Amino acid sequence: MLQHIIPATGLLFTLENILWINVGVFIGSVFAAIPGLSVILCVILFLPVTYSMTAIPGMMFLLGIYCAGGYGGSVSAILINTPGTPHAAATMLDGHPLSEQGRTKAALKIALYASTFGGVFSALMLLFLGPQVARIAAQLGTAEYFMVCVFGLTIIAGVSGKSMIKGLISACLGLLISCVGSDPMTSYDRFTFGIPRLYLGLDLAICLIGLFALVEIMAKAEKRLDRLDLDTTQIKDDGVITKAEYRRMARPVLVSSIIGVLVGIIPGTGASEASWFSYNTAKNMSKHPEEFGRGSVEGIAAAESANNAVTGATLIPLLTLGIPGDGTVAIMLSALMINGLNPGLSLFTTQGDIMYAIMLGLILVNIFMCLQGKFLTTLFAKVVSIPQEILTPIIVIFCFAGAYSVNGNYFDVGVALIFGILAWILRKLDLPPVPILLGLVLGSMTETNFRRALLISNGSPKIFFSSIYCIIFLVLIVAAVGTIVRGKMKERRASGQKED
C-alpha cells in the first residue's frame, strides 16, 4: 500500500483535479437539492464531459456529484418537507420539524457534518478493504468471474420494485440490448439490421440518457408542477449546535456509518435502505426515542451519515470485481473503461497508483463537500425554488448535447431519443428501468466469461464447480436469491393482511 500512496498523492493533488472535484460537488449539491432531479440523472447528464478527460479528473468529477448528491437531497427535505432524493426521506422526518422550530440552519449543519463523517469513514474503508478484496479478485479465472457476474445479476431481484417478474422482464430486455453489435468471440454481427453504426454496439452513456434523463422530462411534461416559493429568511438563525447535542450525535453517527458501509458493500442495496435501517437503529438505541419524528438531532445525524457512508462502500465491488454496487456506480464503470481501466482482476497491480489516487480523492471530495456546504448553503436553498418551465428546457439541451458529444454524430441523438420513448413506454407498463441498466452493464461481461470458460473446459459445465471460489459464489447466489424471495413473500403477506 505505501509504495502506491506517495505516487498517488502526486497524481491527485493537481489544480485540474481540485477544480473538477469542486465543480462536481457544486453540481451534485444543486441537482440533488431540487425535488425530482436524482443523482443518477445528474451523473448521466455529465458523463459525456468526462470522455475527454483522463481517468483521475473524470472520476473525481463524478465522485463529487455522487457524494454531494447524498447531502444535497437533505436541503429540500429540511426546508420544504420534500426530499430532493429518495434516500433523504428519512432525514425529512426530523429535519423539517427541527426547521419549523426555528433551527433550520442547525438542521442543515447537522446533515452536512454527519454526511461528511459518513463519507470520510466509507472512503477510509475503501482505502483499506479495497486492496484486500482486489488480491482475492486477482486469483479469479474466467469460471469464477462468470459466477461473480451471475451474483451481480442477482441485484436485479433487489431493485425490481414491487414485482420481481417485471424486474426480470426489464433485465432480460437489458441483456438483449447488450447483445447488439459484433459477437465478442466470433465477431459476427448481431441485431444490427444492416446498420453499420450498430456494429460496435450501443454506447452505454447514450442509452442511459434516454432511459433515465429524457424519460424524466416526458414525465414532467405530463403533469403541471406547482412552483415552490421558498422563504430563505428561515435559514437566518444562528445555527448553534450545543455540546450536549454533539455528544448525543456521536454514537448514532458512528454506528450508522458502519451500517452504511456494510449495506453499500452488498450489491443491490443502496442509500435508501441504509438510511432507513440506520434511522430505526438509532431510534432503538436512543435514550430519547420520543423525540424522533419531532426534530431529533440523532435522527438527522443517523440518516445522513448512513446514506453518505454507502458511497465509498459501493466502489469496493466495482473497483475490485467489476460489479456495480448500485445504478449510479454502474454508470461510473463506463468512465473507467473509456480510459482502458477494466475493474477487477489485476487492476490494483497494473494501475495501482491511479486506483489509490481515486480512493484518496474520495476523502478529498468529502472535505470539499463540507466546505461548500458550509459557505454555500443559502445558494443551494434558493435553487429549490427554480421554476420547472426554466429548468426543463435546460435539461433537454444537456441531454441532446451530451448524446451528440459522445461520438460527435446525430445518429447517437436519435438512439437517445428512441431509448427515451422506450423508457416512457416501460414506465407506463410499470417496468423498472434499473434492471435494464444492470443487464446492459453485466450482459457482455457475463456472456464473454461464460463462453471462455466453456472453451477452456471443452464444453464441460464442471468448470463452474471446480474451485473453492466458484462454490463460495454459488452459495452466495443461492443465499441472495433465497433472502430476496423470502423478503418478497413477507411483503405480500403484509400487504394481504392490510387489505383484510
C-alpha positions, 0 to 999 in steps of 0.5 A: 500500500505505501509504495502506491500512496506517495505516487498517488498523492502526486497524481491527485493533488493537481489544480485540474483535479481540485477544480473538477472535484469542486465543480462536481460537488457544486453540481451534485449539491444543486441537482440533488437539492431540487425535488425530482432531479436524482443523482443518477440523472445528474451523473448521466447528464455529465458523463459525456464531459468526462470522455475527454478527460483522463481517468483521475479528473473524470472520476473525481468529477463524478465522485463529487456529484455522487457524494454531494448528491447524498447531502444535497437531497437533505436541503429540500427535505429540511426546508420544504418537507420534500426530499430532493432524493429518495434516500433523504426521506428519512432525514425529512422526518426530523429535519423539517420539524427541527426547521419549523422550530426555528433551527433550520440552519442547525438542521442543515449543519447537522446533515452536512457534518454527519454526511461528511463523517459518513463519507470520510469513514466509507472512503477510509474503508475503501482505502483499506478493504479495497486492496484486500478484496482486489488480491482475492479478485486477482486469483479469479479465472474466467469460471469464477468471474462468470459466477461473480457476474451471475451474483451481480445479476442477482441485484436485479431481484433487489431493485425490481420494485414491487414485482420481481417478474417485471424486474426480470422482464426489464433485465432480460430486455437489458441483456438483449440490448447488450447483445447488439453489435459484433459477437465478442468471440466470433465477431459476427454481427448481431441485431444490427439490421444492416446498420453499420453504426450498430456494429460496435454496439450501443454506447452505454452513456447514450442509452442511459440518457434516454432511459433515465434523463429524457424519460424524466422530462416526458414525465414532467411534461405530463403533469403541471408542477406547482412552483415552490416559493421558498422563504430563505429568511428561515435559514437566518438563525444562528445555527448553534449546535450545543455540546450536549447535542454533539455528544448525543450525535456521536454514537448514532453517527458512528454506528450508522456509518458502519451500517452504511458501509456494510449495506453499500458493500452488498450489491443491490442495496443502496442509500435508501435502505441504509438510511432507513435501517440506520434511522430505526437503529438509532431510534432503538438505541436512543435514550430519547426515542420520543423525540424522533419524528419531532426534530431529533438531532440523532435522527438527522445525524443517523440518516445522513451519515448512513446514506453518505457512508454507502458511497465509498462502500459501493466502489469496493465491488466495482473497483475490485470485481467489476460489479456495480454496487448500485445504478449510479456506480454502474454508470461510473464503470463506463468512465473507467473503461473509456480510459482502458481501466477494466475493474477487477482482476489485476487492476490494483497491480497494473494501475495501482497508483491511479486506483489509490489516487481515486480512493484518496480523492474520495476523502478529498471530495468529502472535505470539499463537500463540507466546505461548500456546504458550509459557505454555500448553503443559502445558494443551494436553498434558493435553487429549490425554488427554480421554476420547472418551465426554466429548468426543463428546457435546460435539461433537454439541451444537456441531454441532446448535447451530451448524446451528440458529444459522445461520438460527435454524430446525430445518429447517437441523438436519435438512439437517445431519443428512441431509448427515451420513448422506450423508457416512457413506454416501460414506465407506463407498463410499470417496468423498472428501468434499473434492471435494464441498466444492470443487464446492459452493464453485466450482459457482455461481461457475463456472456464473454466469461461464460463462453471462455470458460466453456472453451477452456473446459471443452464444453464441460459445465464442471468448470463452474464447480471446480474451485473453492471460489466458484462454490463460495459464489454459488452459495452466495447466489443461492443465499441472495436469491433465497433472502430476496424471495423470502423478503418478497413473500413477507411483503405480500403477506403484509400487504394481504393482511392490510387489505383484510 
